[in-house]
Amino acid sequence: LSEERWHVQSRPLELNRLRRAALSIGFIELLEGLASIFERECALLPSNLHPDCTIQMGHVADILRKPYSRELKNNITPVRTKFHQDQ
């Protein structure tokens, strides 16, 4: 895998790992904090950035606030967009 492709594929794994660790120790506030950070960063992204980046970050912010994201068995996966390519 190229380095760029590895980063794209590993991000959901890292996010889910962090989410599960926070849930395991009862650190629910971290999930809300992450959602706020993703939301804020979406608003600050430069206009020349690929639109999928904004869509994915907004999706993560929304999902982190959903009750089902607080269950260890569920994973956050990228939302399928017109920019999404099967790899």
PDB file with one MODEL, atoms N, CA, C and O in Angstrom:
MODEL        1
ATOM      1  N   LEU A   1       0.835  -1.191   0.000  1.00  0.00           N
ATOM      2  CA  LEU A   1       0.000   0.000   0.000  1.00  0.00           C
ATOM      3  C   LEU A   1       0.875   1.247   0.000  1.00  0.00           C
ATOM      4  O   LEU A   1       1.902   1.306   0.676  1.00  0.00           O
ATOM      5  N   SER A   2       0.450   2.229  -0.763  1.00  0.00           N
ATOM      6  CA  SER A   2       1.175   3.490  -0.727  1.00  0.00           C
ATOM      7  C   SER A   2       0.922   4.128   0.635  1.00  0.00           C
ATOM      8  O   SER A   2      -0.048   3.796   1.316  1.00  0.00           O
ATOM      9  N   GLU A   3       1.798   5.042   1.021  1.00  0.00           N
ATOM     10  CA  GLU A   3       1.653   5.682   2.328  1.00  0.00           C
ATOM     11  C   GLU A   3       0.329   6.437   2.415  1.00  0.00           C
ATOM     12  O   GLU A   3      -0.338   6.385   3.448  1.00  0.00           O
ATOM     13  N   GLU A   4      -0.064   7.137   1.349  1.00  0.00           N
ATOM     14  CA  GLU A   4      -1.314   7.897   1.355  1.00  0.00           C
ATOM     15  C   GLU A   4      -2.513   6.969   1.536  1.00  0.00           C
ATOM     16  O   GLU A   4      -3.407   7.271   2.326  1.00  0.00           O
ATOM     17  N   ARG A   5      -2.545   5.862   0.828  1.00  0.00           N
ATOM     18  CA  ARG A   5      -3.657   4.916   0.946  1.00  0.00           C
ATOM     19  C   ARG A   5      -3.708   4.300   2.338  1.00  0.00           C
ATOM     20  O   ARG A   5      -4.791   4.070   2.877  1.00  0.00           O
ATOM     21  N   TRP A   6      -2.549   4.033   2.919  1.00  0.00           N
ATOM     22  CA  TRP A   6      -2.514   3.465   4.261  1.00  0.00           C
ATOM     23  C   TRP A   6      -3.146   4.431   5.255  1.00  0.00           C
ATOM     24  O   TRP A   6      -3.915   4.010   6.120  1.00  0.00           O
ATOM     25  N   HIS A   7      -2.833   5.727   5.144  1.00  0.00           N
ATOM     26  CA  HIS A   7      -3.395   6.712   6.069  1.00  0.00           C
ATOM     27  C   HIS A   7      -4.910   6.776   5.954  1.00  0.00           C
ATOM     28  O   HIS A   7      -5.599   6.838   6.971  1.00  0.00           O
ATOM     29  N   VAL A   8      -5.433   6.763   4.757  1.00  0.00           N
ATOM     30  CA  VAL A   8      -6.879   6.816   4.551  1.00  0.00           C
ATOM     31  C   VAL A   8      -7.550   5.586   5.140  1.00  0.00           C
ATOM     32  O   VAL A   8      -8.602   5.699   5.769  1.00  0.00           O
ATOM     33  N   GLN A   9      -6.962   4.423   4.949  1.00  0.00           N
ATOM     34  CA  GLN A   9      -7.565   3.191   5.447  1.00  0.00           C
ATOM     35  C   GLN A   9      -7.416   3.039   6.954  1.00  0.00           C
ATOM     36  O   GLN A   9      -8.258   2.399   7.585  1.00  0.00           O
ATOM     37  N   SER A  10      -6.382   3.602   7.546  1.00  0.00           N
ATOM     38  CA  SER A  10      -6.145   3.395   8.974  1.00  0.00           C
ATOM     39  C   SER A  10      -6.918   4.366   9.853  1.00  0.00           C
ATOM     40  O   SER A  10      -7.088   4.098  11.042  1.00  0.00           O
ATOM     41  N   ARG A  11      -7.387   5.473   9.315  1.00  0.00           N
ATOM     42  CA  ARG A  11      -8.078   6.460  10.149  1.00  0.00           C
ATOM     43  C   ARG A  11      -9.305   5.905  10.857  1.00  0.00           C
ATOM     44  O   ARG A  11      -9.442   6.121  12.062  1.00  0.00           O
ATOM     45  N   PRO A  12     -10.206   5.201  10.174  1.00  0.00           N
ATOM     46  CA  PRO A  12     -11.351   4.656  10.924  1.00  0.00           C
ATOM     47  C   PRO A  12     -10.917   3.699  12.033  1.00  0.00           C
ATOM     48  O   PRO A  12     -11.536   3.663  13.097  1.00  0.00           O
ATOM     49  N   LEU A  13      -9.865   2.928  11.795  1.00  0.00           N
ATOM     50  CA  LEU A  13      -9.379   2.005  12.823  1.00  0.00           C
ATOM     51  C   LEU A  13      -8.888   2.764  14.039  1.00  0.00           C
ATOM     52  O   LEU A  13      -9.191   2.384  15.170  1.00  0.00           O
ATOM     53  N   GLU A  14      -8.129   3.841  13.822  1.00  0.00           N
ATOM     54  CA  GLU A  14      -7.604   4.626  14.933  1.00  0.00           C
ATOM     55  C   GLU A  14      -8.730   5.305  15.700  1.00  0.00           C
ATOM     56  O   GLU A  14      -8.715   5.322  16.930  1.00  0.00           O
ATOM     57  N   LEU A  15      -9.694   5.858  15.000  1.00  0.00           N
ATOM     58  CA  LEU A  15     -10.835   6.505  15.644  1.00  0.00           C
ATOM     59  C   LEU A  15     -11.623   5.500  16.472  1.00  0.00           C
ATOM     60  O   LEU A  15     -11.985   5.789  17.613  1.00  0.00           O
ATOM     61  N   ASN A  16     -11.891   4.339  15.921  1.00  0.00           N
ATOM     62  CA  ASN A  16     -12.642   3.317  16.655  1.00  0.00           C
ATOM     63  C   ASN A  16     -11.856   2.787  17.842  1.00  0.00           C
ATOM     64  O   ASN A  16     -12.440   2.476  18.881  1.00  0.00           O
ATOM     65  N   ARG A  17     -10.560   2.682  17.705  1.00  0.00           N
ATOM     66  CA  ARG A  17      -9.722   2.233  18.824  1.00  0.00           C
ATOM     67  C   ARG A  17      -9.795   3.249  19.969  1.00  0.00           C
ATOM     68  O   ARG A  17      -9.954   2.871  21.130  1.00  0.00           O
ATOM     69  N   LEU A  18      -9.680   4.520  19.639  1.00  0.00           N
ATOM     70  CA  LEU A  18      -9.766   5.580  20.641  1.00  0.00           C
ATOM     71  C   LEU A  18     -11.162   5.616  21.278  1.00  0.00           C
ATOM     72  O   LEU A  18     -11.285   5.771  22.493  1.00  0.00           O
ATOM     73  N   ARG A  19     -12.194   5.477  20.472  1.00  0.00           N
ATOM     74  CA  ARG A  19     -13.574   5.480  20.960  1.00  0.00           C
ATOM     75  C   ARG A  19     -13.811   4.316  21.922  1.00  0.00           C
ATOM     76  O   ARG A  19     -14.402   4.496  22.986  1.00  0.00           O
ATOM     77  N   ARG A  20     -13.351   3.132  21.545  1.00  0.00           N
ATOM     78  CA  ARG A  20     -13.524   1.963  22.422  1.00  0.00           C
ATOM     79  C   ARG A  20     -12.751   2.116  23.731  1.00  0.00           C
ATOM     80  O   ARG A  20     -13.241   1.729  24.791  1.00  0.00           O
ATOM     81  N   ALA A  21     -11.556   2.675  23.661  1.00  0.00           N
ATOM     82  CA  ALA A  21     -10.769   2.883  24.884  1.00  0.00           C
ATOM     83  C   ALA A  21     -11.487   3.861  25.816  1.00  0.00           C
ATOM     84  O   ALA A  21     -11.561   3.629  27.023  1.00  0.00           O
ATOM     85  N   ALA A  22     -12.011   4.942  25.261  1.00  0.00           N
ATOM     86  CA  ALA A  22     -12.744   5.920  26.077  1.00  0.00           C
ATOM     87  C   ALA A  22     -13.977   5.280  26.708  1.00  0.00           C
ATOM     88  O   ALA A  22     -14.261   5.492  27.886  1.00  0.00           O
ATOM     89  N   LEU A  23     -14.702   4.498  25.918  1.00  0.00           N
ATOM     90  CA  LEU A  23     -15.893   3.825  26.448  1.00  0.00           C
ATOM     91  C   LEU A  23     -15.530   2.820  27.537  1.00  0.00           C
ATOM     92  O   LEU A  23     -16.249   2.688  28.527  1.00  0.00           O
ATOM     93  N   SER A  24     -14.432   2.122  27.360  1.00  0.00           N
ATOM     94  CA  SER A  24     -14.019   1.090  28.319  1.00  0.00           C
ATOM     95  C   SER A  24     -13.734   1.655  29.700  1.00  0.00           C
ATOM     96  O   SER A  24     -13.947   0.984  30.710  1.00  0.00           O
ATOM     97  N   ILE A  25     -13.252   2.892  29.742  1.00  0.00           N
ATOM     98  CA  ILE A  25     -12.948   3.498  31.042  1.00  0.00           C
ATOM     99  C   ILE A  25     -14.005   4.521  31.464  1.00  0.00           C
ATOM    100  O   ILE A  25     -13.834   5.229  32.456  1.00  0.00           O
ATOM    101  N   GLY A  26     -15.098   4.588  30.699  1.00  0.00           N
ATOM    102  CA  GLY A  26     -16.193   5.483  31.063  1.00  0.00           C
ATOM    103  C   GLY A  26     -15.948   6.944  30.757  1.00  0.00           C
ATOM    104  O   GLY A  26     -16.577   7.814  31.360  1.00  0.00           O
ATOM    105  N   PHE A  27     -15.054   7.230  29.840  1.00  0.00           N
ATOM    106  CA  PHE A  27     -14.692   8.608  29.495  1.00  0.00           C
ATOM    107  C   PHE A  27     -15.562   9.096  28.335  1.00  0.00           C
ATOM    108  O   PHE A  27     -15.053   9.401  27.256  1.00  0.00           O
ATOM    109  N   ILE A  28     -16.855   9.166  28.561  1.00  0.00           N
ATOM    110  CA  ILE A  28     -17.829   9.551  27.542  1.00  0.00           C
ATOM    111  C   ILE A  28     -17.603  10.991  27.081  1.00  0.00           C
ATOM    112  O   ILE A  28     -17.848  11.320  25.920  1.00  0.00           O
ATOM    113  N   GLU A  29     -17.137  11.843  27.984  1.00  0.00           N
ATOM    114  CA  GLU A  29     -16.906  13.248  27.643  1.00  0.00           C
ATOM    115  C   GLU A  29     -15.906  13.394  26.504  1.00  0.00           C
ATOM    116  O   GLU A  29     -15.959  14.363  25.747  1.00  0.00           O
ATOM    117  N   LEU A  30     -15.000  12.436  26.382  1.00  0.00           N
ATOM    118  CA  LEU A  30     -14.021  12.486  25.296  1.00  0.00           C
ATOM    119  C   LEU A  30     -14.718  12.391  23.945  1.00  0.00           C
ATOM    120  O   LEU A  30     -14.300  13.045  22.989  1.00  0.00           O
ATOM    121  N   LEU A  31     -15.766  11.591  23.852  1.00  0.00           N
ATOM    122  CA  LEU A  31     -16.485  11.445  22.587  1.00  0.00           C
ATOM    123  C   LEU A  31     -17.146  12.755  22.186  1.00  0.00           C
ATOM    124  O   LEU A  31     -17.097  13.143  21.019  1.00  0.00           O
ATOM    125  N   GLU A  32     -17.758  13.435  23.137  1.00  0.00           N
ATOM    126  CA  GLU A  32     -18.369  14.738  22.840  1.00  0.00           C
ATOM    127  C   GLU A  32     -17.291  15.759  22.469  1.00  0.00           C
ATOM    128  O   GLU A  32     -17.479  16.577  21.569  1.00  0.00           O
ATOM    129  N   GLY A  33     -16.165  15.698  23.173  1.00  0.00           N
ATOM    130  CA  GLY A  33     -15.054  16.591  22.846  1.00  0.00           C
ATOM    131  C   GLY A  33     -14.524  16.357  21.442  1.00  0.00           C
ATOM    132  O   GLY A  33     -14.254  17.307  20.707  1.00  0.00           O
ATOM    133  N   LEU A  34     -14.377  15.097  21.073  1.00  0.00           N
ATOM    134  CA  LEU A  34     -13.928  14.774  19.712  1.00  0.00           C
ATOM    135  C   LEU A  34     -14.931  15.258  18.671  1.00  0.00           C
ATOM    136  O   LEU A  34     -14.545  15.796  17.633  1.00  0.00           O
ATOM    137  N   ALA A  35     -16.214  15.065  18.951  1.00  0.00           N
ATOM    138  CA  ALA A  35     -17.250  15.524  18.022  1.00  0.00           C
ATOM    139  C   ALA A  35     -17.155  17.035  17.834  1.00  0.00           C
ATOM    140  O   ALA A  35     -17.265  17.530  16.713  1.00  0.00           O
ATOM    141  N   SER A  36     -16.953  17.761  18.914  1.00  0.00           N
ATOM    142  CA  SER A  36     -16.819  19.218  18.829  1.00  0.00           C
ATOM    143  C   SER A  36     -15.584  19.625  18.040  1.00  0.00           C
ATOM    144  O   SER A  36     -15.624  20.576  17.259  1.00  0.00           O
ATOM    145  N   ILE A  37     -14.494  18.908  18.244  1.00  0.00           N
ATOM    146  CA  ILE A  37     -13.258  19.204  17.507  1.00  0.00           C
ATOM    147  C   ILE A  37     -13.456  18.965  16.016  1.00  0.00           C
ATOM    148  O   ILE A  37     -13.079  19.804  15.198  1.00  0.00           O
ATOM    149  N   PHE A  38     -14.049  17.821  15.657  1.00  0.00           N
ATOM    150  CA  PHE A  38     -14.290  17.538  14.235  1.00  0.00           C
ATOM    151  C   PHE A  38     -15.200  18.595  13.617  1.00  0.00           C
ATOM    152  O   PHE A  38     -14.966  19.033  12.491  1.00  0.00           O
ATOM    153  N   GLU A  39     -16.235  19.005  14.346  1.00  0.00           N
ATOM    154  CA  GLU A  39     -17.166  20.018  13.863  1.00  0.00           C
ATOM    155  C   GLU A  39     -16.454  21.354  13.645  1.00  0.00           C
ATOM    156  O   GLU A  39     -16.644  22.009  12.620  1.00  0.00           O
ATOM    157  N   ARG A  40     -15.645  21.742  14.606  1.00  0.00           N
ATOM    158  CA  ARG A  40     -14.908  23.005  14.509  1.00  0.00           C
ATOM    159  C   ARG A  40     -13.932  22.967  13.343  1.00  0.00           C
ATOM    160  O   ARG A  40     -13.831  23.929  12.582  1.00  0.00           O
ATOM    161  N   GLU A  41     -13.224  21.873  13.203  1.00  0.00           N
ATOM    162  CA  GLU A  41     -12.260  21.751  12.112  1.00  0.00           C
ATOM    163  C   GLU A  41     -12.946  21.799  10.752  1.00  0.00           C
ATOM    164  O   GLU A  41     -12.388  22.338   9.796  1.00  0.00           O
ATOM    165  N   CYS A  42     -14.151  21.242  10.655  1.00  0.00           N
ATOM    166  CA  CYS A  42     -14.917  21.310   9.397  1.00  0.00           C
ATOM    167  C   CYS A  42     -15.135  22.759   8.991  1.00  0.00           C
ATOM    168  O   CYS A  42     -15.002  23.116   7.820  1.00  0.00           O
ATOM    169  N   ALA A  43     -15.472  23.588   9.971  1.00  0.00           N
ATOM    170  CA  ALA A  43     -15.746  24.995   9.694  1.00  0.00           C
ATOM    171  C   ALA A  43     -14.484  25.757   9.297  1.00  0.00           C
ATOM    172  O   ALA A  43     -14.566  26.788   8.631  1.00  0.00           O
ATOM    173  N   LEU A  44     -13.333  25.260   9.697  1.00  0.00           N
ATOM    174  CA  LEU A  44     -12.077  25.965   9.437  1.00  0.00           C
ATOM    175  C   LEU A  44     -11.296  25.429   8.242  1.00  0.00           C
ATOM    176  O   LEU A  44     -10.244  25.969   7.900  1.00  0.00           O
ATOM    177  N   LEU A  45     -11.796  24.379   7.606  1.00  0.00           N
ATOM    178  CA  LEU A  45     -11.070  23.784   6.482  1.00  0.00           C
ATOM    179  C   LEU A  45     -10.990  24.759   5.311  1.00  0.00           C
ATOM    180  O   LEU A  45     -11.956  25.468   5.027  1.00  0.00           O
ATOM    181  N   PRO A  46      -9.851  24.798   4.636  1.00  0.00           N
ATOM    182  CA  PRO A  46      -9.727  25.684   3.472  1.00  0.00           C
ATOM    183  C   PRO A  46     -10.639  25.231   2.333  1.00  0.00           C
ATOM    184  O   PRO A  46     -10.936  24.045   2.194  1.00  0.00           O
ATOM    185  N   SER A  47     -11.067  26.175   1.540  1.00  0.00           N
ATOM    186  CA  SER A  47     -12.016  25.872   0.462  1.00  0.00           C
ATOM    187  C   SER A  47     -11.407  25.018  -0.644  1.00  0.00           C
ATOM    188  O   SER A  47     -12.138  24.387  -1.408  1.00  0.00           O
ATOM    189  N   ASN A  48     -10.086  24.988  -0.740  1.00  0.00           N
ATOM    190  CA  ASN A  48      -9.448  24.192  -1.803  1.00  0.00           C
ATOM    191  C   ASN A  48      -9.246  22.728  -1.407  1.00  0.00           C
ATOM    192  O   ASN A  48      -8.696  21.947  -2.183  1.00  0.00           O
ATOM    193  N   LEU A  49      -9.684  22.356  -0.213  1.00  0.00           N
ATOM    194  CA  LEU A  49      -9.557  20.973   0.244  1.00  0.00           C
ATOM    195  C   LEU A  49     -10.621  20.108  -0.425  1.00  0.00           C
ATOM    196  O   LEU A  49     -11.704  20.592  -0.751  1.00  0.00           O
ATOM    197  N   HIS A  50     -10.319  18.861  -0.622  1.00  0.00           N
ATOM    198  CA  HIS A  50     -11.264  17.937  -1.259  1.00  0.00           C
ATOM    199  C   HIS A  50     -12.565  17.913  -0.453  1.00  0.00           C
ATOM    200  O   HIS A  50     -12.522  17.787   0.771  1.00  0.00           O
ATOM    201  N   PRO A  51     -13.724  18.031  -1.116  1.00  0.00           N
ATOM    202  CA  PRO A  51     -15.013  18.077  -0.408  1.00  0.00           C
ATOM    203  C   PRO A  51     -15.298  16.845   0.448  1.00  0.00           C
ATOM    204  O   PRO A  51     -16.025  16.940   1.438  1.00  0.00           O
ATOM    205  N   ASP A  52     -14.745  15.705   0.088  1.00  0.00           N
ATOM    206  CA  ASP A  52     -14.988  14.489   0.866  1.00  0.00           C
ATOM    207  C   ASP A  52     -14.451  14.622   2.281  1.00  0.00           C
ATOM    208  O   ASP A  52     -14.996  14.020   3.206  1.00  0.00           O
ATOM    209  N   CYS A  53     -13.403  15.392   2.463  1.00  0.00           N
ATOM    210  CA  CYS A  53     -12.819  15.577   3.796  1.00  0.00           C
ATOM    211  C   CYS A  53     -13.844  16.214   4.735  1.00  0.00           C
ATOM    212  O   CYS A  53     -14.038  15.749   5.859  1.00  0.00           O
ATOM    213  N   THR A  54     -14.491  17.270   4.274  1.00  0.00           N
ATOM    214  CA  THR A  54     -15.507  17.941   5.082  1.00  0.00           C
ATOM    215  C   THR A  54     -16.679  17.010   5.367  1.00  0.00           C
ATOM    216  O   THR A  54     -17.183  16.963   6.488  1.00  0.00           O
ATOM    217  N   ILE A  55     -17.105  16.281   4.361  1.00  0.00           N
ATOM    218  CA  ILE A  55     -18.229  15.350   4.522  1.00  0.00           C
ATOM    219  C   ILE A  55     -17.896  14.290   5.566  1.00  0.00           C
ATOM    220  O   ILE A  55     -18.708  14.009   6.448  1.00  0.00           O
ATOM    221  N   GLN A  56     -16.707  13.701   5.470  1.00  0.00           N
ATOM    222  CA  GLN A  56     -16.323  12.629   6.399  1.00  0.00           C
ATOM    223  C   GLN A  56     -16.175  13.147   7.826  1.00  0.00           C
ATOM    224  O   GLN A  56     -16.604  12.486   8.772  1.00  0.00           O
ATOM    225  N   MET A  57     -15.572  14.323   7.988  1.00  0.00           N
ATOM    226  CA  MET A  57     -15.403  14.871   9.335  1.00  0.00           C
ATOM    227  C   MET A  57     -16.751  15.222   9.965  1.00  0.00           C
ATOM    228  O   MET A  57     -16.953  15.001  11.159  1.00  0.00           O
ATOM    229  N   GLY A  58     -17.665  15.763   9.177  1.00  0.00           N
ATOM    230  CA  GLY A  58     -19.006  16.055   9.679  1.00  0.00           C
ATOM    231  C   GLY A  58     -19.747  14.783  10.059  1.00  0.00           C
ATOM    232  O   GLY A  58     -20.461  14.737  11.061  1.00  0.00           O
ATOM    233  N   HIS A  59     -19.565  13.760   9.249  1.00  0.00           N
ATOM    234  CA  HIS A  59     -20.182  12.452   9.519  1.00  0.00           C
ATOM    235  C   HIS A  59     -19.690  11.896  10.859  1.00  0.00           C
ATOM    236  O   HIS A  59     -20.487  11.420  11.667  1.00  0.00           O
ATOM    237  N   VAL A  60     -18.399  11.956  11.084  1.00  0.00           N
ATOM    238  CA  VAL A  60     -17.832  11.448  12.341  1.00  0.00           C
ATOM    239  C   VAL A  60     -18.379  12.240  13.528  1.00  0.00           C
ATOM    240  O   VAL A  60     -18.735  11.656  14.551  1.00  0.00           O
ATOM    241  N   ALA A  61     -18.447  13.561  13.395  1.00  0.00           N
ATOM    242  CA  ALA A  61     -18.989  14.388  14.482  1.00  0.00           C
ATOM    243  C   ALA A  61     -20.422  13.976  14.805  1.00  0.00           C
ATOM    244  O   ALA A  61     -20.786  13.850  15.974  1.00  0.00           O
ATOM    245  N   ASP A  62     -21.233  13.769  13.771  1.00  0.00           N
ATOM    246  CA  ASP A  62     -22.627  13.352  13.983  1.00  0.00           C
ATOM    247  C   ASP A  62     -22.711  11.983  14.649  1.00  0.00           C
ATOM    248  O   ASP A  62     -23.462  11.801  15.607  1.00  0.00           O
ATOM    249  N   ILE A  63     -21.947  11.031  14.146  1.00  0.00           N
ATOM    250  CA  ILE A  63     -22.012   9.660  14.666  1.00  0.00           C
ATOM    251  C   ILE A  63     -21.533   9.594  16.115  1.00  0.00           C
ATOM    252  O   ILE A  63     -22.111   8.863  16.920  1.00  0.00           O
ATOM    253  N   LEU A  64     -20.491  10.343  16.459  1.00  0.00           N
ATOM    254  CA  LEU A  64     -19.988  10.320  17.835  1.00  0.00           C
ATOM    255  C   LEU A  64     -21.042  10.772  18.842  1.00  0.00           C
ATOM    256  O   LEU A  64     -20.964  10.430  20.022  1.00  0.00           O
ATOM    257  N   ARG A  65     -22.011  11.530  18.384  1.00  0.00           N
ATOM    258  CA  ARG A  65     -23.071  12.017  19.281  1.00  0.00           C
ATOM    259  C   ARG A  65     -24.283  11.091  19.336  1.00  0.00           C
ATOM    260  O   ARG A  65     -25.183  11.306  20.147  1.00  0.00           O
ATOM    261  N   LYS A  66     -24.319  10.087  18.505  1.00  0.00           N
ATOM    262  CA  LYS A  66     -25.455   9.153  18.480  1.00  0.00           C
ATOM    263  C   LYS A  66     -25.312   8.135  19.616  1.00  0.00           C
ATOM    264  O   LYS A  66     -24.202   7.698  19.921  1.00  0.00           O
ATOM    265  N   PRO A  67     -26.433   7.756  20.240  1.00  0.00           N
ATOM    266  CA  PRO A  67     -26.372   6.776  21.340  1.00  0.00           C
ATOM    267  C   PRO A  67     -25.726   5.448  20.938  1.00  0.00           C
ATOM    268  O   PRO A  67     -25.017   4.844  21.743  1.00  0.00           O
ATOM    269  N   TYR A  68     -25.960   4.985  19.710  1.00  0.00           N
ATOM    270  CA  TYR A  68     -25.401   3.688  19.320  1.00  0.00           C
ATOM    271  C   TYR A  68     -23.880   3.722  19.161  1.00  0.00           C
ATOM    272  O   TYR A  68     -23.246   2.667  19.118  1.00  0.00           O
ATOM    273  N   SER A  69     -23.288   4.904  19.075  1.00  0.00           N
ATOM    274  CA  SER A  69     -21.821   4.961  18.998  1.00  0.00           C
ATOM    275  C   SER A  69     -21.190   4.666  20.354  1.00  0.00           C
ATOM    276  O   SER A  69     -19.975   4.503  20.456  1.00  0.00           O
ATOM    277  N   ARG A  70     -22.013   4.600  21.385  1.00  0.00           N
ATOM    278  CA  ARG A  70     -21.511   4.313  22.733  1.00  0.00           C
ATOM    279  C   ARG A  70     -21.523   2.829  23.056  1.00  0.00           C
ATOM    280  O   ARG A  70     -21.254   2.429  24.188  1.00  0.00           O
ATOM    281  N   GLU A  71     -21.833   2.022  22.063  1.00  0.00           N
ATOM    282  CA  GLU A  71     -21.780   0.572  22.234  1.00  0.00           C
ATOM    283  C   GLU A  71     -20.470   0.070  21.640  1.00  0.00           C
ATOM    284  O   GLU A  71     -20.130   0.394  20.502  1.00  0.00           O
ATOM    285  N   LEU A  72     -19.743  -0.718  22.414  1.00  0.00           N
ATOM    286  CA  LEU A  72     -18.425  -1.195  21.986  1.00  0.00           C
ATOM    287  C   LEU A  72     -18.460  -1.980  20.679  1.00  0.00           C
ATOM    288  O   LEU A  72     -17.501  -1.943  19.908  1.00  0.00           O
ATOM    289  N   LYS A  73     -19.549  -2.684  20.427  1.00  0.00           N
ATOM    290  CA  LYS A  73     -19.606  -3.556  19.249  1.00  0.00           C
ATOM    291  C   LYS A  73     -19.739  -2.780  17.941  1.00  0.00           C
ATOM    292  O   LYS A  73     -19.433  -3.318  16.877  1.00  0.00           O
ATOM    293  N   ASN A  74     -20.186  -1.537  18.001  1.00  0.00           N
ATOM    294  CA  ASN A  74     -20.382  -0.747  16.785  1.00  0.00           C
ATOM    295  C   ASN A  74     -19.099  -0.033  16.384  1.00  0.00           C
ATOM    296  O   ASN A  74     -18.330   0.411  17.236  1.00  0.00           O
ATOM    297  N   ASN A  75     -18.882   0.070  15.092  1.00  0.00           N
ATOM    298  CA  ASN A  75     -17.738   0.794  14.553  1.00  0.00           C
ATOM    299  C   ASN A  75     -18.215   1.970  13.727  1.00  0.00           C
ATOM    300  O   ASN A  75     -19.284   1.925  13.118  1.00  0.00           O
ATOM    301  N   ILE A  76     -17.423   3.012  13.712  1.00  0.00           N
ATOM    302  CA  ILE A  76     -17.692   4.150  12.842  1.00  0.00           C
ATOM    303  C   ILE A  76     -16.982   3.871  11.526  1.00  0.00           C
ATOM    304  O   ILE A  76     -15.776   3.630  11.495  1.00  0.00           O
ATOM    305  N   THR A  77     -17.731   3.907  10.461  1.00  0.00           N
ATOM    306  CA  THR A  77     -17.167   3.675   9.129  1.00  0.00           C
ATOM    307  C   THR A  77     -17.379   4.922   8.284  1.00  0.00           C
ATOM    308  O   THR A  77     -18.290   5.704   8.553  1.00  0.00           O
ATOM    309  N   PRO A  78     -16.550   5.116   7.268  1.00  0.00           N
ATOM    310  CA  PRO A  78     -16.728   6.288   6.400  1.00  0.00           C
ATOM    311  C   PRO A  78     -18.083   6.241   5.705  1.00  0.00           C
ATOM    312  O   PRO A  78     -18.586   5.173   5.356  1.00  0.00           O
ATOM    313  N   VAL A  79     -18.654   7.409   5.514  1.00  0.00           N
ATOM    314  CA  VAL A  79     -19.911   7.497   4.777  1.00  0.00           C
ATOM    315  C   VAL A  79     -19.576   7.389   3.284  1.00  0.00           C
ATOM    316  O   VAL A  79     -18.578   7.940   2.821  1.00  0.00           O
ATOM    317  N   ARG A  80     -20.406   6.687   2.559  1.00  0.00           N
ATOM    318  CA  ARG A  80     -20.180   6.537   1.121  1.00  0.00           C
ATOM    319  C   ARG A  80     -20.649   7.814   0.427  1.00  0.00           C
ATOM    320  O   ARG A  80     -21.784   8.253   0.611  1.00  0.00           O
ATOM    321  N   THR A  81     -19.772   8.393  -0.360  1.00  0.00           N
ATOM    322  CA  THR A  81     -20.086   9.614  -1.105  1.00  0.00           C
ATOM    323  C   THR A  81     -19.790   9.386  -2.575  1.00  0.00           C
ATOM    324  O   THR A  81     -19.275   8.338  -2.966  1.00  0.00           O
ATOM    325  N   LYS A  82     -20.121  10.374  -3.375  1.00  0.00           N
ATOM    326  CA  LYS A  82     -19.806  10.257  -4.800  1.00  0.00           C
ATOM    327  C   LYS A  82     -18.298  10.307  -5.029  1.00  0.00           C
ATOM    328  O   LYS A  82     -17.822   9.961  -6.110  1.00  0.00           O
ATOM    329  N   PHE A  83     -17.547  10.736  -4.021  1.00  0.00           N
ATOM    330  CA  PHE A  83     -16.093  10.810  -4.128  1.00  0.00           C
ATOM    331  C   PHE A  83     -15.428   9.511  -3.699  1.00  0.00           C
ATOM    332  O   PHE A  83     -14.251   9.290  -3.983  1.00  0.00           O
ATOM    333  N   HIS A  84     -16.182   8.649  -3.015  1.00  0.00           N
ATOM    334  CA  HIS A  84     -15.648   7.399  -2.465  1.00  0.00           C
ATOM    335  C   HIS A  84     -15.258   6.444  -3.590  1.00  0.00           C
ATOM    336  O   HIS A  84     -16.013   6.239  -4.541  1.00  0.00           O
ATOM    337  N   GLN A  85     -14.078   5.870  -3.464  1.00  0.00           N
ATOM    338  CA  GLN A  85     -13.619   4.883  -4.441  1.00  0.00           C
ATOM    339  C   GLN A  85     -13.409   3.566  -3.727  1.00  0.00           C
ATOM    340  O   GLN A  85     -12.842   3.526  -2.635  1.00  0.00           O
ATOM    341  N   ASP A  86     -13.864   2.488  -4.342  1.00  0.00           N
ATOM    342  CA  ASP A  86     -13.588   1.167  -3.776  1.00  0.00           C
ATOM    343  C   ASP A  86     -12.103   0.896  -3.910  1.00  0.00           C
ATOM    344  O   ASP A  86     -11.499   1.166  -4.948  1.00  0.00           O
ATOM    345  N   GLN A  87     -11.524   0.359  -2.847  1.00  0.00           N
ATOM    346  CA  GLN A  87     -10.078   0.139  -2.858  1.00  0.00           C
ATOM    347  C   GLN A  87      -9.777  -1.323  -2.736  1.00  0.00           C
ATOM    348  O   GLN A  87      -8.610  -1.715  -2.726  1.00  0.00           O
TER     349      GLN A  87
ENDMDL
END
